[in-house]
Amino acid sequence: MTSINQTSPMAKPASAIGAFWECIPLNQLSAAQWESLCDGCAKCCVTKYEDEDSGTIHYTDVACHLLDQDQCRCGDYPKRSERVPDCVTLSPKTLANPYWLPETCAYRLVAEGKPLPDWHPLVCGDADAVHRLGQSVRGRVESETTAGDPLMRLISWIR
């Protein structure tokens, strides 16, 4: 596994690799391409609620207990779905209607035919840009094991 502070071989500027995410359908990406779409923001690892009437997603600052908050990566990625039954494993099928993912999520953006943000590691070549530019949850969330009632911890900084 590549450290979040290192640039992985997949994290080269888009011009250097040909922007595979713009020309290969999600269901045809290699495993390495699929994983490289994750920018490491960990916004998907926070508790969220959907308003039943409007469909609006409301985020909290309460993170899954498996989240390594310093690295913004799952502490048990291979077994996350076994250990956290509510964890949604992203796939082309679960991305059919990705409204529940943050607006900046690369998986959602690619599924919607939108460009990746300039700070995405695949675009800028810098895996730490997501953190430096405040696009991740690093230093902004508390573990579900200590946070208390997530409904009392709604936030607006995740979009």
DSSP file (Angstrom, degrees, kcal/mol; ACC not computed):
  #  RESIDUE AA STRUCTURE BP1 BP2  ACC     N-H-->O    O-->H-N    N-H-->O    O-->H-N    TCO  KAPPA ALPHA  PHI   PSI    X-CA   Y-CA   Z-CA
    1    1 A M              0   0    0      0, 0.0     2,-0.4     0, 0.0     0, 0.0   0.000 360.0 360.0 360.0 140.6    0.0    0.0    0.0
    2    2 A T        -     0   0    0      1,-0.1     6,-0.1     2,-0.0     2,-0.0  -0.710 360.0-116.0 -88.8 134.3    1.3    3.5   -0.8
    3    3 A S    >   -     0   0    0     -2,-0.4     3,-1.6     1,-0.1   124,-0.1  -0.348  20.6-121.7 -64.7 148.3    1.5    6.0    2.0
    4    4 A I  T 3  S+     0   0    0      1,-0.3    -1,-0.1     3,-0.1     4,-0.1   0.739 112.4  58.2 -64.4 -22.6   -0.8    9.0    1.6
    5    5 A N  T 3  S+     0   0    0    123,-0.1     2,-0.3     2,-0.1    -1,-0.3   0.493  97.8  73.9 -87.8  -3.0    2.3   11.3    1.7
    6    6 A Q  S <  S-     0   0    0     -3,-1.6     2,-0.6   121,-0.1    -4,-0.0  -0.797  84.5-118.7-108.7 152.7    3.9    9.6   -1.3
    7    7 A T        -     0   0    0     -2,-0.3    -4,-0.1   119,-0.1    -2,-0.1  -0.806  31.9-143.4 -88.8 122.9    3.0    9.9   -4.9
    8    8 A S    >   -     0   0    0     -2,-0.6     3,-1.2     1,-0.1   119,-0.0  -0.357  26.1-105.7 -80.6 164.7    2.0    6.5   -6.2
    9    9 A P  T 3  S+     0   0    0      0, 0.0     3,-0.1     0, 0.0    -1,-0.1   0.806 123.6  53.4 -59.7 -28.1    2.8    5.4   -9.8
   10   10 A M  T 3  S+     0   0    0      1,-0.2     2,-1.6    22,-0.1   115,-0.1   0.703  90.4  82.0 -78.0 -18.3   -0.9    6.0  -10.7
   11   11 A A    <   +     0   0    0     -3,-1.2    -1,-0.2   114,-0.1   116,-0.1  -0.470  60.9 129.5 -91.7  66.9   -0.7    9.6   -9.3
   12   12 A K  S    S-     0   0    0     -2,-1.6   113,-0.3   110,-0.1     5,-0.1  -0.851  71.5 -81.6-111.7 152.7    0.8   11.3  -12.3
   13   13 A P    >>  -     0   0    0      0, 0.0     3,-2.0     0, 0.0     4,-0.9  -0.211  44.1-114.0 -52.9 144.6   -0.6   14.4  -13.9
   14   14 A A  H >>>S+     0   0    0    109,-0.6     4,-2.0     1,-0.3     5,-1.1   0.832 115.1  59.9 -51.9 -38.7   -3.4   13.6  -16.3
   15   15 A S  H 345S+     0   0    0    108,-0.3    -1,-0.3     1,-0.2   108,-0.1   0.793 103.1  53.8 -62.9 -26.0   -1.5   14.8  -19.3
   16   16 A A  H <45S+     0   0    0     -3,-2.0    -1,-0.2     1,-0.2    -2,-0.2   0.734 119.7  29.7 -81.3 -22.3    1.2   12.2  -18.5
   17   17 A I  H <<5S-     0   0    0     -4,-0.9    -2,-0.2    -3,-0.8    -1,-0.2   0.484 107.5-111.6-117.8  -3.9   -1.2    9.2  -18.4
   18   18 A G  T  <5 -     0   0    0     -4,-2.0    -3,-0.2    -5,-0.2     4,-0.1   0.699  51.0 -87.0  85.6  18.6   -3.9   10.2  -20.8
   19   19 A A    >>< -     0   0    0     -5,-1.1     3,-2.2   103,-0.2     4,-0.7   0.914  50.7-173.3  47.9  61.1   -6.8   10.7  -18.4
   20   20 A F  H >> S+     0   0    0      1,-0.3     4,-2.2     2,-0.2     3,-1.0   0.820  79.0  64.5 -53.8 -33.9   -8.0    7.1  -18.3
   21   21 A W  H 34 S+     0   0    0      1,-0.3    -1,-0.3     2,-0.2     5,-0.1   0.670 100.6  52.2 -67.5 -16.3  -11.0    8.0  -16.2
   22   22 A E  H <4 S+     0   0    0     -3,-2.2    -1,-0.3    -4,-0.1    -2,-0.2   0.646 120.7  29.2 -91.3 -16.9  -12.3   10.2  -19.1
   23   23 A C  H << S+     0   0    0     -3,-1.0    -2,-0.2    -4,-0.7    -3,-0.1   0.528 107.1  69.0-123.6  -7.8  -12.1    7.4  -21.8
   24   24 A I  S  < S-     0   0    0     -4,-2.2    -1,-0.1    -5,-0.2     5,-0.1  -0.959  81.7-121.1-114.2 126.3  -12.6    4.1  -20.0
   25   25 A P    >   -     0   0    0      0, 0.0     3,-2.5     0, 0.0     4,-0.4  -0.288  26.6-113.8 -60.3 148.1  -16.1    3.3  -18.5
   26   26 A L  G >  S+     0   0    0      1,-0.3     3,-1.2     2,-0.2     8,-0.0   0.859 116.0  57.3 -51.8 -39.9  -16.1    2.6  -14.8
   27   27 A N  G 3  S+     0   0    0      1,-0.2    -1,-0.3    65,-0.1    66,-0.0   0.495 107.6  48.9 -75.5   0.0  -17.0   -1.0  -15.3
   28   28 A Q  G <  S+     0   0    0     -3,-2.5    -1,-0.2     2,-0.1    -2,-0.2   0.349  82.0 118.1-116.8   3.9  -13.9   -1.6  -17.5
   29   29 A L    <   -     0   0    0     -3,-1.2     2,-0.1    -4,-0.4    -3,-0.0  -0.399  66.7-116.7 -69.5 146.3  -11.3    0.0  -15.2
   30   30 A S     >  -     0   0    0      1,-0.1     4,-2.8    -2,-0.1     5,-0.2  -0.337  32.1-104.1 -70.7 165.4   -8.5   -2.2  -13.9
   31   31 A A  H  > S+     0   0    0      1,-0.2     4,-2.5     2,-0.2     5,-0.2   0.902 123.7  50.1 -59.1 -41.5   -8.3   -2.7  -10.2
   32   32 A A  H  > S+     0   0    0      2,-0.2     4,-1.9     1,-0.2    -1,-0.2   0.906 111.7  47.4 -65.8 -41.6   -5.3   -0.3  -10.0
   33   33 A Q  H  > S+     0   0    0      2,-0.2     4,-0.9     1,-0.2    -2,-0.2   0.925 111.8  51.3 -63.9 -44.0   -7.2    2.4  -12.0
   34   34 A W  H >< S+     0   0    0     -4,-2.8     3,-1.0     1,-0.2     4,-0.4   0.947 112.4  44.6 -57.8 -51.1  -10.3    1.9   -9.8
   35   35 A E  H >< S+     0   0    0     -4,-2.5     3,-1.2     1,-0.3    -1,-0.2   0.840 106.1  61.4 -65.1 -33.1   -8.4    2.3   -6.6
   36   36 A S  H 3< S+     0   0    0     -4,-1.9    -1,-0.3     1,-0.3    86,-0.2   0.700  89.0  71.5 -69.9 -17.1   -6.4    5.3   -7.9
   37   37 A L  T << S+     0   0    0     -3,-1.0     2,-0.4    -4,-0.9    69,-0.3   0.796  76.0  95.0 -66.2 -26.6   -9.7    7.2   -8.4
   38   38 A C    <   -     0   0    0     -3,-1.2    67,-0.0    -4,-0.4    -3,-0.0  -0.522  61.1-163.6 -68.4 124.2   -9.9    7.5   -4.6
   39   39 A D        -     0   0    0     -2,-0.4    91,-0.2    82,-0.1    -1,-0.2   0.539  38.2-116.3 -86.8  -6.6   -8.4   10.9   -3.6
   40   40 A G  S    S+     0   0    0     90,-0.1    -2,-0.1    91,-0.0   -36,-0.0   0.744  74.0 131.7  81.1  23.5   -8.1   10.0    0.0
   41   41 A C        -     0   0    0     95,-0.1    96,-2.3    96,-0.1    97,-0.2   0.813  52.0-150.9 -77.0 -29.4  -10.5   12.6    1.4
   42   42 A A    >   +     0   0    0     30,-0.2     3,-1.4    94,-0.2    94,-0.1   0.612  53.3 132.5  66.1  16.5  -12.4   10.0    3.5
   43   43 A K  G >   +     0   0    0      1,-0.3     3,-1.1    92,-0.2    -1,-0.1   0.804  67.7  60.6 -63.9 -27.4  -15.6   12.0    3.2
   44   44 A C  G 3  S+     0   0    0      1,-0.2    -1,-0.3    58,-0.0     4,-0.1   0.642  94.0  66.5 -73.2 -12.7  -17.4    8.8    2.4
   45   45 A C  G <  S+     0   0    0     -3,-1.4    19,-2.6     2,-0.1     2,-0.3   0.322  82.5  93.6 -92.9   7.6  -16.3    7.4    5.8
   46   46 A V  E <  S-A   63   0A   0     -3,-1.1    17,-0.3    17,-0.2     2,-0.2  -0.706  87.0 -98.1 -99.0 154.4  -18.4    9.9    7.9
   47   47 A T  E     -     0   0A   0     15,-3.1    13,-1.6    -2,-0.3     2,-0.3  -0.490  48.3-178.0 -67.2 134.0  -21.9    9.2    9.1
   48   48 A K  E     -A   59   0A   0     11,-0.2     2,-0.4    -2,-0.2    11,-0.2  -0.956  15.2-152.5-135.7 155.1  -24.5   10.7    6.9
   49   49 A Y  E     -A   58   0A   0      9,-2.9     9,-3.6    -2,-0.3     2,-0.5  -0.959   9.2-141.4-127.9 145.2  -28.3   11.0    6.9
   50   50 A E  E     -A   57   0A   0     -2,-0.4     2,-0.5     7,-0.2     7,-0.2  -0.926  19.9-127.3-108.1 128.2  -30.8   11.3    4.0
   51   51 A D     >  -     0   0    0      5,-3.0     4,-2.8    -2,-0.5     5,-0.2  -0.619  18.0-147.9 -69.6 118.6  -33.8   13.5    4.4
   52   52 A E  T  4 S+     0   0    0     -2,-0.5    -1,-0.2     1,-0.2    -2,-0.0   0.777  92.5  44.9 -63.5 -27.8  -36.7   11.2    3.5
   53   53 A D  T  4 S+     0   0    0      1,-0.1    -1,-0.2     3,-0.1    -2,-0.0   0.918 128.2  21.3 -82.9 -45.9  -38.8   14.0    2.0
   54   54 A S  T  4 S-     0   0    0      2,-0.1    -2,-0.2     0, 0.0     3,-0.1   0.680  91.1-128.8 -98.4 -19.6  -36.2   15.9    0.0
   55   55 A G     <  +     0   0    0     -4,-2.8    -3,-0.1     1,-0.3     2,-0.1   0.471  54.7 153.0  80.8   1.6  -33.5   13.2   -0.6
   56   56 A T        -     0   0    0     -5,-0.2    -5,-3.0    -6,-0.1     2,-0.5  -0.407  41.6-133.0 -66.4 137.3  -30.9   15.7    0.7
   57   57 A I  E     -A   50   0A   0     -7,-0.2     2,-0.5    42,-0.2    -7,-0.2  -0.810  17.3-161.7 -94.3 130.9  -27.8   14.1    2.2
   58   58 A H  E     -A   49   0A   0     -9,-3.6    -9,-2.9    -2,-0.5     2,-0.2  -0.960   8.6-151.8-114.4 126.6  -26.7   15.6    5.6
   59   59 A Y  E     -AB  48 155A   0     96,-0.5    96,-2.8    -2,-0.5     2,-0.2  -0.618   5.9-159.3 -97.2 155.2  -23.1   14.9    6.7
   60   60 A T  E     - B   0 154A   0    -13,-1.6    94,-0.2    94,-0.3    91,-0.1  -0.722  29.5-119.4-119.4 174.2  -21.8   14.7   10.2
   61   61 A D  E    S+     0   0A   0     92,-1.4    81,-2.6    -2,-0.2     2,-0.6  -0.040  80.3 111.5-102.1  30.5  -18.3   15.1   11.6
   62   62 A V  E     - c   0 142A   0    -15,-0.3   -15,-3.1    79,-0.2     2,-0.3  -0.922  53.6-159.5-107.9 119.7  -18.5   11.5   13.0
   63   63 A A  E     -Ac  46 143A   0     79,-3.0    81,-2.2    -2,-0.6   -17,-0.2  -0.665  27.0 -92.1-102.0 153.3  -16.2    9.0   11.3
   64   64 A C    >   -     0   0    0    -19,-2.6     3,-1.6    -2,-0.3    -1,-0.1  -0.257  36.1-120.0 -54.4 144.2  -16.3    5.3   11.1
   65   65 A H  T 3  S+     0   0    0      1,-0.3    -1,-0.1    78,-0.1    78,-0.1   0.680 111.8  60.1 -66.2 -16.4  -14.3    3.6   13.8
   66   66 A L  T 3  S+     0   0    0    -21,-0.1     9,-3.0     2,-0.1     2,-0.3   0.604  79.0 111.9 -84.6 -11.5  -12.1    1.9   11.2
   67   67 A L  E <   -D   74   0B   0     -3,-1.6     2,-1.0     7,-0.2     7,-0.2  -0.469  63.0-144.8 -70.4 124.4  -10.9    5.2    9.7
   68   68 A D  E  >> -D   73   0B   0      5,-3.0     4,-2.2    -2,-0.3     5,-1.2  -0.802  17.3-162.3 -81.1 103.6   -7.3    6.0   10.2
   69   69 A Q  T  45S+     0   0    0     -2,-1.0    70,-0.3     1,-0.2    -1,-0.2   0.754  82.4  52.2 -69.0 -25.7   -7.8    9.8   10.7
   70   70 A D  T  45S+     0   0    0      1,-0.2    -1,-0.2    68,-0.1    68,-0.1   0.904 121.3  31.4 -74.1 -41.6   -4.2   10.7   10.0
   71   71 A Q  T  45S-     0   0    0      2,-0.2    -2,-0.2    -3,-0.1    -1,-0.2   0.648  98.0-135.4 -88.7 -16.8   -3.9    8.8    6.8
   72   72 A C  T  <5 +     0   0    0     -4,-2.2     2,-0.3     1,-0.3   -30,-0.2   0.911  67.4 115.8  56.4  44.5   -7.6    9.3    5.8
   73   73 A R  E   <S-D   68   0B   0     -5,-1.2    -5,-3.0   -32,-0.1    -1,-0.3  -0.958  76.9 -91.1-137.6 154.8   -7.7    5.6    4.8
   74   74 A C  E >   -D   67   0B   0     -2,-0.3     3,-0.8    -7,-0.2    -7,-0.2  -0.467  26.4-143.4 -67.0 134.1   -9.6    2.6    6.1
   75   75 A G  T 3  S+     0   0    0     -9,-3.0    -1,-0.1     1,-0.3    -8,-0.1   0.624  99.9  24.2 -74.8 -13.7   -7.7    0.8    8.8
   76   76 A D  T >> S+     0   0    0    -10,-0.1     3,-1.0     1,-0.1     4,-0.5  -0.353  73.9 162.4-145.5  59.2   -9.0   -2.6    7.6
   77   77 A Y  G X4 S+     0   0    0     -3,-0.8     3,-1.0     1,-0.3     4,-0.3   0.854  72.4  53.4 -51.7 -46.0   -9.9   -1.9    3.9
   78   78 A P  G 34 S+     0   0    0      0, 0.0    -1,-0.3     0, 0.0     3,-0.2   0.835 122.0  30.0 -63.0 -30.0  -10.0   -5.6    2.8
   79   79 A K  G X> S+     0   0    0     -3,-1.0     4,-2.4     1,-0.1     3,-0.5   0.186  84.0 115.3-113.5  16.7  -12.5   -6.6    5.6
   80   80 A R  H <X S+     0   0    0     -3,-1.0     4,-2.4    -4,-0.5     7,-0.3   0.870  77.0  49.8 -57.5 -41.6  -14.4   -3.3    5.9
   81   81 A S  H 34 S+     0   0    0     -4,-0.3    -1,-0.2     1,-0.2     6,-0.1   0.800 112.2  48.3 -71.6 -27.6  -17.7   -4.6    4.7
   82   82 A E  H <4 S+     0   0    0     -3,-0.5    -2,-0.2     1,-0.1    -1,-0.2   0.897 118.2  39.6 -74.0 -41.9  -17.5   -7.6    7.1
   83   83 A R  H  < S+     0   0    0     -4,-2.4    -2,-0.2     1,-0.3    -3,-0.2   0.761 126.0  35.0 -81.5 -25.9  -16.6   -5.4   10.1
   84   84 A V    ><  -     0   0    0     -4,-2.4     3,-2.4    -5,-0.3    -1,-0.3  -0.830  68.5-169.5-130.0  91.6  -19.0   -2.6    9.3
   85   85 A P  T 3  S+     0   0    0      0, 0.0    -1,-0.1     0, 0.0    -4,-0.1   0.755  86.5  56.3 -56.6 -27.0  -22.1   -4.0    7.7
   86   86 A D  T 3  S+     0   0    0      2,-0.1     2,-0.3     0, 0.0    -5,-0.1   0.549  79.3 114.5 -81.9  -6.7  -23.3   -0.5    6.6
   87   87 A C    <   -     0   0    0     -3,-2.4     2,-0.6    -7,-0.3    -3,-0.1  -0.477  62.6-141.5 -67.1 127.2  -20.1    0.2    4.7
   88   88 A V        -     0   0    0     -2,-0.3     2,-0.7     6,-0.0    -1,-0.1  -0.822   5.3-144.3 -94.5 119.9  -21.0    0.5    1.0
   89   89 A T        -     0   0    0     -2,-0.6     5,-0.2     1,-0.0     2,-0.1  -0.741  25.0-125.3 -82.1 119.1  -18.4   -1.0   -1.3
   90   90 A L        +     0   0    0     -2,-0.7    -1,-0.0     4,-0.1     3,-0.0  -0.406  45.0 149.4 -69.7 139.3  -18.2    1.1   -4.3
   91   91 A S     >  -     0   0    0     -2,-0.1     4,-1.4     1,-0.0     5,-0.1  -0.945  63.3 -92.8-155.3 166.3  -18.8   -0.5   -7.7
   92   92 A P  T  4 S+     0   0    0      0, 0.0     3,-0.1     0, 0.0   -65,-0.1   0.873 127.0  53.2 -54.3 -34.7  -20.2    0.5  -11.0
   93   93 A K  T >4 S+     0   0    0      1,-0.2     3,-1.5     2,-0.2     4,-0.2   0.926 108.2  46.7 -67.2 -45.0  -23.5   -0.8   -9.8
   94   94 A T  T 34 S+     0   0    0      1,-0.3     3,-0.4    -5,-0.2    -1,-0.2   0.661 108.8  58.9 -72.5 -12.8  -23.5    1.2   -6.5
   95   95 A L  T 3< S+     0   0    0     -4,-1.4    -1,-0.3     1,-0.2    -2,-0.2   0.327  71.5 102.1 -95.3   7.8  -22.6    4.2   -8.6
   96   96 A A  S <  S+     0   0    0     -3,-1.5    -1,-0.2     1,-0.3    -2,-0.1   0.855 103.8  14.1 -58.6 -34.5  -25.6    4.0  -10.8
   97   97 A N  S >  S+     0   0    0     -3,-0.4     3,-0.5    -4,-0.2    -1,-0.3  -0.691  77.3 175.1-139.2  82.9  -27.1    6.9   -8.8
   98   98 A P  G >   +     0   0    0      0, 0.0     3,-2.3     0, 0.0    10,-0.1   0.126  37.6 122.3 -84.2  23.2  -24.2    8.4   -6.8
   99   99 A Y  G 3   +     0   0    0      1,-0.3   -42,-0.2     9,-0.0     4,-0.1   0.733  68.7  63.4 -56.0 -23.6  -26.1   11.3   -5.2
  100  100 A W  G <  S+     0   0    0     -3,-0.5    -1,-0.3     2,-0.1     3,-0.1   0.560  88.0  83.6 -82.6  -9.4  -25.2   10.0   -1.7
  101  101 A L  S <  S-     0   0    0     -3,-2.3   -44,-0.1     1,-0.1   -57,-0.0  -0.614  97.4 -86.3 -89.1 155.1  -21.5   10.5   -2.3
  102  102 A P    >   -     0   0    0      0, 0.0     3,-1.8     0, 0.0     6,-0.2  -0.245  37.2-116.5 -57.2 149.2  -19.8   13.9   -1.7
  103  103 A E  T 3  S+     0   0    0     56,-2.7    -2,-0.0     1,-0.3    -3,-0.0   0.730 115.2  52.6 -61.4 -22.9  -20.0   16.2   -4.7
  104  104 A T  T 3  S+     0   0    0     31,-0.1    -1,-0.3     4,-0.1     2,-0.2   0.477  78.5 122.7 -91.8  -3.3  -16.1   16.2   -4.9
  105  105 A C    <>  -     0   0    0     -3,-1.8     4,-2.9     1,-0.2     5,-0.2  -0.406  59.0-143.9 -64.6 126.6  -15.9   12.4   -4.9
  106  106 A A  H  > S+     0   0    0    -69,-0.3     4,-3.0     1,-0.2     5,-0.3   0.865  99.7  55.1 -60.8 -37.3  -14.0   11.2   -8.0
  107  107 A Y  H  > S+     0   0    0      2,-0.2     4,-2.2     1,-0.2    -1,-0.2   0.927 112.1  43.5 -62.3 -43.4  -16.2    8.1   -8.3
  108  108 A R  H  > S+     0   0    0     -6,-0.2     4,-2.0     2,-0.2    -2,-0.2   0.933 114.1  50.3 -65.7 -46.0  -19.3   10.3   -8.4
  109  109 A L  H  <>S+     0   0    0     -4,-2.9     5,-3.2     1,-0.2     4,-0.3   0.926 113.1  45.2 -60.1 -46.1  -17.7   12.8  -10.8
  110  110 A V  H ><5S+     0   0    0     -4,-3.0     3,-1.4     1,-0.2    -1,-0.2   0.917 111.8  52.4 -64.5 -42.3  -16.7   10.1  -13.2
  111  111 A A  H 3<5S+     0   0    0     -4,-2.2    -1,-0.2    -5,-0.3    -2,-0.2   0.840 112.6  46.1 -61.1 -32.3  -20.0    8.4  -13.0
  112  112 A E  T 3<5S-     0   0    0     -4,-2.0    -1,-0.3    -5,-0.1    -2,-0.2   0.395 117.1-113.5 -91.3   2.4  -21.7   11.8  -13.8
  113  113 A G  T < 5S+     0   0    0     -3,-1.4    -3,-0.2    -4,-0.3    -2,-0.1   0.759  71.2 136.8  73.7  25.1  -19.3   12.5  -16.7
  114  114 A K      < -     0   0    0     -5,-3.2    -1,-0.2    -6,-0.2    -2,-0.1  -0.677  56.7-101.3-104.1 158.1  -17.7   15.5  -14.8
  115  115 A P        -     0   0    0      0, 0.0    -1,-0.1     0, 0.0     3,-0.1  -0.369  36.0-107.5 -75.3 156.2  -14.0   16.4  -14.6
  116  116 A L        -     0   0    0      1,-0.1   -11,-0.1    -2,-0.1   -12,-0.0  -0.516  43.5 -98.6 -75.6 150.8  -11.9   15.7  -11.6
  117  117 A P    >   -     0   0    0      0, 0.0     3,-1.8     0, 0.0     6,-0.2  -0.303  30.9-110.5 -68.2 157.1  -10.9   18.7   -9.4
  118  118 A D  T 3  S+     0   0    0      1,-0.3    -2,-0.1     5,-0.1     6,-0.1   0.772 116.5  57.0 -58.4 -28.5   -7.5   20.3   -9.9
  119  119 A W  T 3  S+     0   0    0      4,-0.1    11,-0.3     5,-0.1    -1,-0.3   0.497  76.8 116.9 -84.9  -3.4   -6.4   19.0   -6.5
  120  120 A H  S X> S-     0   0    0     -3,-1.8     4,-2.7     1,-0.1     3,-1.6  -0.436  73.6-125.5 -65.5 136.5   -7.1   15.3   -7.2
  121  121 A P  H 3> S+     0   0    0      0, 0.0     4,-1.9     0, 0.0    -1,-0.1   0.816 109.9  56.0 -53.7 -33.8   -3.9   13.3   -7.1
  122  122 A L  H 34 S+     0   0    0    -86,-0.2  -105,-0.2     2,-0.2  -103,-0.2   0.756 115.3  38.8 -70.4 -22.5   -4.4   11.9  -10.6
  123  123 A V  H <4 S+     0   0    0     -3,-1.6  -109,-0.6  -110,-0.2  -108,-0.3   0.887 129.5  26.0 -91.4 -47.9   -4.7   15.5  -12.0
  124  124 A C  H  < S-     0   0    0     -4,-2.7    -2,-0.2  -111,-0.2     3,-0.1   0.632  94.0-128.8 -95.8 -14.7   -2.0   17.3  -10.0
  125  125 A G  S  < S+     0   0    0     -4,-1.9     2,-0.5    -5,-0.5    -3,-0.1   0.617  74.2 111.9  79.0  11.5    0.4   14.4   -9.2
  126  126 A D    >   -     0   0    0     -6,-0.2     3,-1.2     1,-0.1     4,-0.4  -0.927  48.5-168.1-126.1 106.7    0.4   15.2   -5.5
  127  127 A A  T 3  S+     0   0    0     -2,-0.5     3,-0.2     1,-0.3     4,-0.2   0.671  89.5  54.7 -67.7 -16.5   -1.3   12.8   -3.1
  128  128 A D  T >> S+     0   0    0   -123,-0.2     4,-2.4     1,-0.2     3,-1.0   0.571  81.9  87.6 -93.3  -9.8   -1.1   15.3   -0.2
  129  129 A A  H <> S+     0   0    0     -3,-1.2     4,-2.4     1,-0.3     6,-0.3   0.869  80.7  61.8 -57.8 -38.8   -2.9   18.2   -2.1
  130  130 A V  H 34>S+     0   0    0     -4,-0.4     5,-2.3   -11,-0.3     6,-0.5   0.840 111.6  39.0 -56.6 -34.6   -6.3   16.9   -0.9
  131  131 A H  H X45S+     0   0    0     -3,-1.0     3,-1.8     4,-0.2     5,-0.2   0.908 113.3  52.4 -83.1 -45.9   -5.3   17.5    2.7
  132  132 A R  H 3<5S+     0   0    0     -4,-2.4    -2,-0.2     1,-0.3    -3,-0.2   0.846 111.3  48.9 -59.0 -34.0   -3.3   20.8    2.2
  133  133 A L  T 3<5S-     0   0    0     -4,-2.4    -1,-0.3    -5,-0.2    -2,-0.2   0.299 116.5-112.3 -93.1  10.0   -6.3   22.3    0.5
  134  134 A G  T < 5S+     0   0    0     -3,-1.8    -3,-0.2    -5,-0.1    -2,-0.1   0.749  79.5 126.3  71.4  24.8   -8.8   21.3    3.1
  135  135 A Q      < +     0   0    0     -5,-2.3     2,-0.2    -6,-0.3    -4,-0.2   0.395  59.3  66.6 -94.7   3.1  -10.6   18.8    0.9
  136  136 A S  S    S-     0   0    0     -6,-0.5   -94,-0.2    -5,-0.2   -95,-0.1  -0.648  85.4-116.7-116.5 175.4  -10.3   15.9    3.3
  137  137 A V    >>  +     0   0    0    -96,-2.3     3,-2.8    -2,-0.2     4,-0.6   0.444  64.2 138.1 -89.2  -0.7  -11.6   15.1    6.8
  138  138 A R  T 34 S-     0   0    0      1,-0.3    -2,-0.1   -97,-0.2   -68,-0.1  -0.218  81.6  -1.0 -51.9 123.6   -8.1   15.0    8.3
  139  139 A G  T 34 S+     0   0    0    -70,-0.3    -1,-0.3     2,-0.1   -69,-0.1   0.573 119.7  84.7  74.4  10.0   -8.3   16.8   11.7
  140  140 A R  T <4 S+     0   0    0     -3,-2.8     2,-0.3   -71,-0.1    -2,-0.2   0.395  77.5  61.2-124.8   0.3  -12.0   17.6   11.3
  141  141 A V     <  -     0   0    0     -4,-0.6     2,-0.3   -72,-0.1   -79,-0.2  -0.836  59.7-142.8-129.5 164.8  -13.8   14.5   12.5
  142  142 A E  E     -c   62   0A   0    -81,-2.6   -79,-3.0    -2,-0.3     5,-0.1  -0.946  34.1-100.1-124.5 148.8  -14.2   12.4   15.6
  143  143 A S  E >>  -c   63   0A   0     -2,-0.3     3,-1.8   -81,-0.2     4,-1.8  -0.344  24.9-123.9 -67.4 146.1  -14.5    8.6   15.8
  144  144 A E  T 34 S+     0   0    0    -81,-2.2     4,-0.4     1,-0.3    -1,-0.1   0.709 109.4  67.8 -61.6 -19.7  -18.0    7.1   16.2
  145  145 A T  T 34 S+     0   0    0    -82,-0.2    -1,-0.3     1,-0.2   -81,-0.1   0.701 118.2  18.3 -74.8 -17.9  -16.7    5.4   19.3
  146  146 A T  T <4 S+     0   0    0     -3,-1.8    -2,-0.2     2,-0.1    -1,-0.2   0.487 104.1  84.7-126.7  -8.1  -16.3    8.7   21.2
  147  147 A A  S  < S-     0   0    0     -4,-1.8     2,-0.2     1,-0.2    -3,-0.1   0.713  73.9-148.1 -77.8 -22.6  -18.5   11.2   19.3
  148  148 A G        +     0   0    0     -4,-0.4    -1,-0.2     3,-0.0    -2,-0.1  -0.589  62.0   7.1  84.9-155.0  -21.9   10.7   20.9
  149  149 A D    >   -     0   0    0     -2,-0.2     3,-1.6     1,-0.2     4,-0.1  -0.491  60.0-156.2 -70.2 113.1  -25.1   11.2   18.9
  150  150 A P  G >  S+     0   0    0      0, 0.0     3,-2.3     0, 0.0   -89,-0.2   0.819  90.8  66.3 -59.9 -30.9  -24.3   11.8   15.2
  151  151 A L  G 3  S+     0   0    0      1,-0.3     3,-0.5     2,-0.1    -2,-0.1   0.749  98.9  53.3 -63.0 -20.9  -27.6   13.6   14.7
  152  152 A M  G <  S+     0   0    0     -3,-1.6    -1,-0.3     1,-0.2    -3,-0.1   0.372 103.7  60.1 -89.9   3.9  -26.3   16.3   17.1
  153  153 A R    <   +     0   0    0     -3,-2.3   -92,-1.4    -4,-0.1    -1,-0.2  -0.110  66.8 152.6-127.0  34.7  -23.1   16.7   14.9
  154  154 A L  E     -B   60   0A   0     -3,-0.5   -94,-0.3   -94,-0.2     2,-0.3  -0.408  22.0-171.4 -66.9 143.7  -24.4   17.7   11.5
  155  155 A I  E     -B   59   0A   0    -96,-2.8   -96,-0.5    -2,-0.1    -2,-0.0  -0.826  27.4-153.4-131.2 168.3  -22.0   19.8    9.5
  156  156 A S  S    S+     0   0    0     -2,-0.3   -96,-0.1   -98,-0.1    -1,-0.1   0.411  75.2  87.6-122.8  -0.6  -22.0   21.8    6.3
  157  157 A W  S    S+     0   0    0    -98,-0.1     2,-0.5     2,-0.0    -1,-0.1   0.631  74.7  77.5 -80.5 -11.0  -18.4   21.7    5.2
  158  158 A I              0   0    0      1,-0.1   -99,-0.2   -99,-0.1    -3,-0.1  -0.850 360.0 360.0 -95.0 131.4  -18.7   18.4    3.2
  159  159 A R              0   0    0     -2,-0.5   -56,-2.7     0, 0.0    -1,-0.1   0.328 360.0 360.0-124.4 360.0  -20.4   18.8   -0.1
